Amino acid sequence: MRIGELAKRTAVSERSLRYYEEQGLLESSRTAGGHREYLPSSVDRVIRIQELFAAGLNSSKIADLLPCMRDVDGGPAAHATPLLEQELREQRARLDRAIDDLNRSRDVLDDVIKTATGHNPA
């Protein structure tokens, strides 16, 4: 499939797809006319890349991690190095802290709403 089709199927801009290629996260071949061609499995790979970006990982970490994920290329998964595993656990802990902070903020806001209106929020 060409870049426009991949962009449409993943809701990711063509610019982002080209960036993913520049970063070594995504591969394409070229037609005789120079157009990018992607394998059908690229859809799943782009979706996974988006999920990892949404989790707060940068492109360098994603590049390190992708070979360790079974569902990305259909081949056997490599194992994460101890350093990569530690970094992923630290990232998860950072997300847990952010979730805790957001929950505390919501609780404070709920108290303010209840005090100001006399009603429970929700």
C-alpha positions as CSV (number, residue, x, y, z in Angstrom):
1,M,0.0,0.0,0.0
2,R,1.1,3.6,-0.6
3,I,1.8,6.2,2.0
4,G,-1.6,7.9,1.6
5,E,-3.5,4.6,2.2
6,L,-1.4,3.8,5.3
7,A,-2.0,7.3,6.6
8,K,-5.8,6.9,6.0
9,R,-5.9,3.4,7.6
10,T,-4.0,4.5,10.7
11,A,-5.2,8.1,11.0
12,V,-1.6,9.2,11.1
13,S,-0.3,12.0,8.8
14,E,2.0,11.2,5.9
15,R,4.5,13.6,7.5
16,S,4.5,11.4,10.6
17,L,5.0,8.3,8.6
18,R,8.0,9.8,6.8
19,Y,9.4,10.8,10.2
20,Y,8.9,7.2,11.5
21,E,11.0,6.0,8.5
22,E,13.7,8.6,9.2
23,Q,13.9,7.4,12.8
24,G,14.1,3.7,11.7
25,L,10.7,2.8,13.2
26,L,9.0,2.0,9.9
27,E,10.3,0.5,6.6
28,S,9.0,0.9,3.0
29,S,10.2,-0.2,-0.4
30,R,10.1,2.0,-3.5
31,T,8.2,1.5,-6.7
32,A,9.9,2.0,-10.0
33,G,8.3,5.5,-10.0
34,G,9.8,6.2,-6.5
35,H,6.6,5.9,-4.5
36,R,6.8,4.4,-1.1
37,E,5.2,1.0,-0.7
38,Y,4.3,-0.5,2.7
39,L,3.4,-4.1,3.7
40,P,0.0,-4.7,5.2
41,S,1.7,-5.4,8.6
42,S,2.7,-1.7,8.6
43,V,-0.8,-0.8,9.8
44,D,-0.2,-2.7,13.1
45,R,3.3,-1.3,13.4
46,V,2.1,2.3,13.0
47,I,-0.6,1.7,15.6
48,R,1.9,0.3,18.0
49,I,4.3,3.2,17.4
50,Q,1.4,5.6,18.2
51,E,0.6,3.7,21.4
52,L,4.2,3.9,22.5
53,F,4.4,7.6,21.8
54,A,1.2,8.1,23.7
55,A,2.8,6.2,26.6
56,G,5.5,8.9,26.7
57,L,8.3,7.0,25.0
58,N,10.6,8.9,22.6
59,S,11.5,7.6,19.1
60,S,14.9,6.3,20.3
61,K,13.3,4.1,23.0
62,I,10.6,3.0,20.6
63,A,13.3,1.9,18.1
64,D,14.9,-0.1,20.9
65,L,11.7,-1.6,21.9
66,L,10.0,-2.6,18.6
67,P,12.2,-5.6,18.0
68,C,11.1,-7.0,21.4
69,M,7.4,-6.9,20.5
70,R,6.0,-10.1,18.9
71,D,3.1,-8.5,17.1
72,V,5.1,-6.0,15.1
73,D,6.9,-7.9,12.5
74,G,5.5,-11.4,12.8
75,G,8.9,-12.8,13.6
76,P,10.3,-14.1,16.9
77,A,10.7,-11.3,19.4
78,A,14.1,-10.3,20.8
79,H,14.4,-9.9,24.5
80,A,14.6,-6.5,26.1
81,T,18.0,-5.8,27.6
82,P,18.1,-5.3,31.3
83,L,18.7,-1.5,30.7
84,L,15.7,-1.3,28.4
85,E,13.5,-3.2,30.9
86,Q,14.6,-0.8,33.7
87,E,13.8,2.2,31.6
88,L,10.4,0.8,30.7
89,R,9.6,0.1,34.3
90,E,10.7,3.7,35.2
91,Q,8.4,5.0,32.5
92,R,5.6,3.0,33.9
93,A,6.3,4.3,37.4
94,R,6.3,7.9,36.0
95,L,2.8,7.2,34.5
96,D,1.6,5.8,37.8
97,R,2.7,8.9,39.6
98,A,0.9,11.1,37.0
99,I,-2.3,9.1,37.3
100,D,-2.1,9.4,41.1
101,D,-1.6,13.2,40.8
102,L,-4.6,13.5,38.4
103,N,-6.8,11.4,40.8
104,R,-5.8,13.7,43.7
105,S,-6.6,16.8,41.5
106,R,-10.0,15.3,40.6
107,D,-10.8,14.6,44.3
108,V,-10.0,18.2,45.2
109,L,-12.2,19.5,42.3
110,D,-15.0,17.2,43.5
111,D,-14.8,18.7,47.0
112,V,-14.9,22.2,45.5
113,I,-17.9,21.3,43.4
114,K,-19.7,19.7,46.3
115,T,-19.0,22.7,48.5
116,A,-20.0,25.2,45.9
117,T,-23.2,23.5,44.7
118,G,-24.2,21.2,47.5
119,H,-24.3,18.4,44.9
120,N,-22.0,15.5,44.4
121,P,-20.2,15.8,41.0
122,A,-20.5,13.2,38.3
